[in-house]
Amino acid sequence: MSLLGNLRDKAVEAFVRNHEMVKRFGEIQTLSIDSANGTADVSILLHGEASPIKFRGYYSFDTEDSTTYIVIKKITCERRWIDEGLDMWLSSSTLRFPLPGLAGGIAKIVF
């Protein structure tokens, strides 16, 4: 992997690991970033569950007014009822978050 690809992956990983929404629902067990395809595979042990559940996020980056944003286009899950809920929630919108601190600085340099 190139240095730039590695920096992109680190920026996304920092965002996912430190995002309050992820922490609110559970604890990340594994995280795999594929910056070439704009996907993040995350295994999360949700509060109250006995085993981790796999999610896949589809993302891109956008820069506006010197701020870099991560744009989440879609999230899927291996559990059908969660997948259906995510589809209903995100079917007509995207999630857009500014990349703060180091992750934002890396993204500004790289993207």
C-alpha atoms as a printed R data frame, in Angstrom:
    type eleno elety resid chain resno       x       y      z
1   ATOM     1    CA   MET     A     1   0.000   0.000  0.000
2   ATOM     2    CA   SER     A     2   1.243   3.470 -0.796
3   ATOM     3    CA   LEU     A     3   1.991   6.048  1.858
4   ATOM     4    CA   LEU     A     4  -1.001   8.123  0.740
5   ATOM     5    CA   GLY     A     5  -3.298   5.109  0.878
6   ATOM     6    CA   ASN     A     6  -2.065   4.333  4.369
7   ATOM     7    CA   LEU     A     7  -2.683   7.939  5.474
8   ATOM     8    CA   ARG     A     8  -6.234   7.800  4.063
9   ATOM     9    CA   ASP     A     9  -6.900   4.577  5.932
10  ATOM    10    CA   LYS     A    10  -5.558   6.051  9.181
11  ATOM    11    CA   ALA     A    11  -7.779   9.124  8.814
12  ATOM    12    CA   VAL     A    12 -10.887   6.968  8.358
13  ATOM    13    CA   GLU     A    13  -9.869   4.612 11.160
14  ATOM    14    CA   ALA     A    14  -9.369   7.515 13.574
15  ATOM    15    CA   PHE     A    15 -12.788   8.896 12.645
16  ATOM    16    CA   VAL     A    16 -14.594   5.564 13.156
17  ATOM    17    CA   ARG     A    17 -12.822   4.636 16.391
18  ATOM    18    CA   ASN     A    18 -13.436   8.039 17.970
19  ATOM    19    CA   HIS     A    19 -16.958   8.752 16.753
20  ATOM    20    CA   GLU     A    20 -19.457   9.128 19.571
21  ATOM    21    CA   MET     A    21 -22.233   7.292 17.683
22  ATOM    22    CA   VAL     A    22 -20.097   4.164 17.387
23  ATOM    23    CA   LYS     A    23 -19.068   4.319 21.056
24  ATOM    24    CA   ARG     A    24 -22.686   4.825 22.128
25  ATOM    25    CA   PHE     A    25 -23.839   1.546 20.557
26  ATOM    26    CA   GLY     A    26 -20.949  -0.734 21.413
27  ATOM    27    CA   GLU     A    27 -17.262  -1.555 21.219
28  ATOM    28    CA   ILE     A    28 -15.300  -2.032 18.011
29  ATOM    29    CA   GLN     A    29 -13.755  -5.494 17.781
30  ATOM    30    CA   THR     A    30 -12.204  -5.261 14.305
31  ATOM    31    CA   LEU     A    31 -11.888  -2.535 11.703
32  ATOM    32    CA   SER     A    32 -10.705  -2.866  8.117
33  ATOM    33    CA   ILE     A    33 -10.456   0.076  5.722
34  ATOM    34    CA   ASP     A    34 -10.348  -0.178  1.932
35  ATOM    35    CA   SER     A    35  -9.681   3.378  0.786
36  ATOM    36    CA   ALA     A    36  -9.441   2.336 -2.865
37  ATOM    37    CA   ASN     A    37 -13.097   1.254 -2.780
38  ATOM    38    CA   GLY     A    38 -14.282   3.678 -0.093
39  ATOM    39    CA   THR     A    39 -15.446   1.008  2.342
40  ATOM    40    CA   ALA     A    40 -14.941   0.347  6.019
41  ATOM    41    CA   ASP     A    41 -15.752  -3.073  7.491
42  ATOM    42    CA   VAL     A    42 -16.402  -2.900 11.212
43  ATOM    43    CA   SER     A    43 -17.217  -5.642 13.683
44  ATOM    44    CA   ILE     A    44 -18.937  -4.168 16.742
45  ATOM    45    CA   LEU     A    45 -19.947  -5.863 19.957
46  ATOM    46    CA   LEU     A    46 -23.222  -4.025 20.472
47  ATOM    47    CA   HIS     A    47 -24.320  -3.440 24.049
48  ATOM    48    CA   GLY     A    48 -26.431  -6.403 25.181
49  ATOM    49    CA   GLU     A    49 -25.274  -8.738 22.389
50  ATOM    50    CA   ALA     A    50 -23.292 -11.936 22.960
51  ATOM    51    CA   SER     A    51 -21.233 -11.744 19.760
52  ATOM    52    CA   PRO     A    52 -20.006  -8.988 17.414
53  ATOM    53    CA   ILE     A    53 -22.086  -7.866 14.438
54  ATOM    54    CA   LYS     A    54 -20.507  -6.893 11.108
55  ATOM    55    CA   PHE     A    55 -21.227  -3.577  9.409
56  ATOM    56    CA   ARG     A    56 -19.943  -2.092  6.156
57  ATOM    57    CA   GLY     A    57 -19.863   1.650  5.550
58  ATOM    58    CA   TYR     A    58 -19.492   3.242  2.110
59  ATOM    59    CA   TYR     A    59 -17.793   6.614  2.288
60  ATOM    60    CA   SER     A    60 -16.169   9.410  0.334
61  ATOM    61    CA   PHE     A    61 -14.564  12.745  1.170
62  ATOM    62    CA   ASP     A    62 -15.673  16.284  0.416
63  ATOM    63    CA   THR     A    63 -13.874  19.553  1.079
64  ATOM    64    CA   GLU     A    64 -15.793  22.766  1.611
65  ATOM    65    CA   ASP     A    65 -14.529  26.063  3.030
66  ATOM    66    CA   SER     A    66 -11.164  24.471  3.923
67  ATOM    67    CA   THR     A    67 -12.873  21.767  6.009
68  ATOM    68    CA   THR     A    68 -12.678  18.121  4.982
69  ATOM    69    CA   TYR     A    69 -15.790  16.020  5.540
70  ATOM    70    CA   ILE     A    70 -16.278  12.281  5.514
71  ATOM    71    CA   VAL     A    71 -19.541  11.523  3.747
72  ATOM    72    CA   ILE     A    72 -21.237   8.241  4.659
73  ATOM    73    CA   LYS     A    73 -23.375   7.208  1.690
74  ATOM    74    CA   LYS     A    74 -24.600   3.858  2.930
75  ATOM    75    CA   ILE     A    75 -24.237   1.464  5.846
76  ATOM    76    CA   THR     A    76 -25.101  -2.228  5.633
77  ATOM    77    CA   CYS     A    77 -25.270  -4.917  8.300
78  ATOM    78    CA   GLU     A    78 -25.281  -8.697  8.364
79  ATOM    79    CA   ARG     A    79 -28.404  -8.671 10.555
80  ATOM    80    CA   ARG     A    80 -31.412  -8.180  8.299
81  ATOM    81    CA   TRP     A    81 -33.517  -6.119 10.713
82  ATOM    82    CA   ILE     A    82 -30.636  -3.720 11.379
83  ATOM    83    CA   ASP     A    83 -29.846  -3.560  7.651
84  ATOM    84    CA   GLU     A    84 -33.475  -2.696  6.857
85  ATOM    85    CA   GLY     A    85 -33.497  -0.002  9.553
86  ATOM    86    CA   LEU     A    86 -30.270   1.526  8.233
87  ATOM    87    CA   ASP     A    87 -31.668   1.475  4.701
88  ATOM    88    CA   MET     A    88 -34.846   3.274  5.824
89  ATOM    89    CA   TRP     A    89 -32.815   5.839  7.777
90  ATOM    90    CA   LEU     A    90 -30.236   6.556  5.055
91  ATOM    91    CA   SER     A    91 -32.250   5.883  1.877
92  ATOM    92    CA   SER     A    92 -32.892   9.561  1.155
93  ATOM    93    CA   SER     A    93 -29.858  11.158  2.794
94  ATOM    94    CA   THR     A    94 -26.181  10.878  3.558
95  ATOM    95    CA   LEU     A    95 -24.292  11.496  6.776
96  ATOM    96    CA   ARG     A    96 -21.663  14.218  6.676
97  ATOM    97    CA   PHE     A    97 -19.121  14.760  9.441
98  ATOM    98    CA   PRO     A    98 -16.149  17.133  9.607
99  ATOM    99    CA   LEU     A    99 -12.881  15.316 10.200
100 ATOM   100    CA   PRO     A   100 -11.443  16.901 13.343
101 ATOM   101    CA   GLY     A   101  -7.885  17.227 14.551
102 ATOM   102    CA   LEU     A   102  -5.217  14.962 13.130
103 ATOM   103    CA   ALA     A   103  -7.615  13.009 10.932
104 ATOM   104    CA   GLY     A   104  -8.838  16.240  9.327
105 ATOM   105    CA   GLY     A   105  -5.292  17.513  8.886
106 ATOM   106    CA   ILE     A   106  -4.191  14.274  7.222
107 ATOM   107    CA   ALA     A   107  -7.246  14.284  4.983
108 ATOM   108    CA   LYS     A   108  -6.607  17.901  3.909
109 ATOM   109    CA   ILE     A   109  -3.061  17.000  2.886
110 ATOM   110    CA   VAL     A   110  -4.015  13.796  1.117
111 ATOM   111    CA   PHE     A   111  -7.303  14.658 -0.614
